[in-house]
Amino acid sequence: MSETNKSWGPGAATGVGSMPGGDAREAAKTVTGSLETLPYLPELPARGPGADMIGRTAGLLVDLYAHVEPSGWRVGDRPGRDTKRARSWLGEDLDALEEFTQGYTGALKVSAVGPWTLAAALELRNGEVMLSDPGACRDLAGSLVEGLRGHLAEVRRRVPGARIALQLDEPSLTAVLTGTVRTASGYRTHRAVDRGVVEGALRDLAAVADGGEVIVHSCAPAVPFALLRRAGATGVSFDLSLLTEREEEAIGEAVDGGTALFVGAVPSLDAPLSDPAGSVMGVRTLWRRLGLSPGTLAESVVITPACGLAGASPAYARAALAHCVRAARSLADNPE
């Protein structure tokens, strides 16, 4: 097994981040009960602004605050009601996680929005997103580094036996790299950010994990696998249905380099669930097409839903996580 995925072992499954509903205890109970080898701290965006992934991460920032405007989250001078709400809900989520992980000694995944998706979502006072201002992007990345450092320390305090894996959610990363993020007017797009600058900010965030696993998640097309690996990602999470031939080549290189693949192979919205082995048939086909050793399949791949489960029914969310577990086991039991 490669060094990067010793924390969870072969044949693992996990979720991406969000869960339906607004009951923190129920979500934590479902996640920890369904995912024995790689549970995670769930997000519950149905509770409203501050429980969504942008709001939760904005609440982690140090010396940088945000509040809700009709157009979205906007930075301000001081913490207001929205910041306090985000921090309060995160506290509830951590309380619930702590309750259901007593004595737990395995891997535990904690997620936050990465610096570039955050920069493409948080607005400056003039209504343009922070992505429009390189200095603001640097300040945002630095604030996020400090906020995440404190957040991970708090998780370790509450679940002392856990080996923390940090997931950075970057669904807007490709748009940032290709210059397709729209301005506030909608008539123009923001200039593409230099790849070296993007990589450097991600590398600074990855260092916060202090040697632990760092997974970058994107449910958008054209995930930049090579850039993420150079930035320090030990795992990449993606939607299998969006994979193109170009990314397949990068995946082969990633696997050879020991990178874990978090493969979104199970629908994230209510849908009929096929036989677990059938859900990972595409993964097996990809492995054969790339000429990779079947023996590395279960060690290199973690099975997940295609994206977060916030839009699913509670019953389907539970079924989808259980299905991911069975599908992952099928890879371990029958790698050929």
Secondary structure by P-SEA (a helix, b strand, c coil): ccccccccccbbbbbccccccccaaaaaaaaaaaccccccccccccccccccaaaaaaaacccbbbbbccccccccccccaaaaaaaaaaaaaaaaaaaaacccccbbbbbbbcaaaaaacccccccccccccaaaaaaaaaaaaaaaaaaaaaaaaaccccbbbbbbbccaaaaaaaccccccccccccccccaaaaaaaaaaaaacccccbbbbbbcccccaaaaaaaacccbbbbccccccaaaaaaaaaaaaabbbbbcccccccccccccccccaaaaaaaaaaaccccccccccbbbbcccccccccaaaaaaaaaaaaaaaaaaaaccc
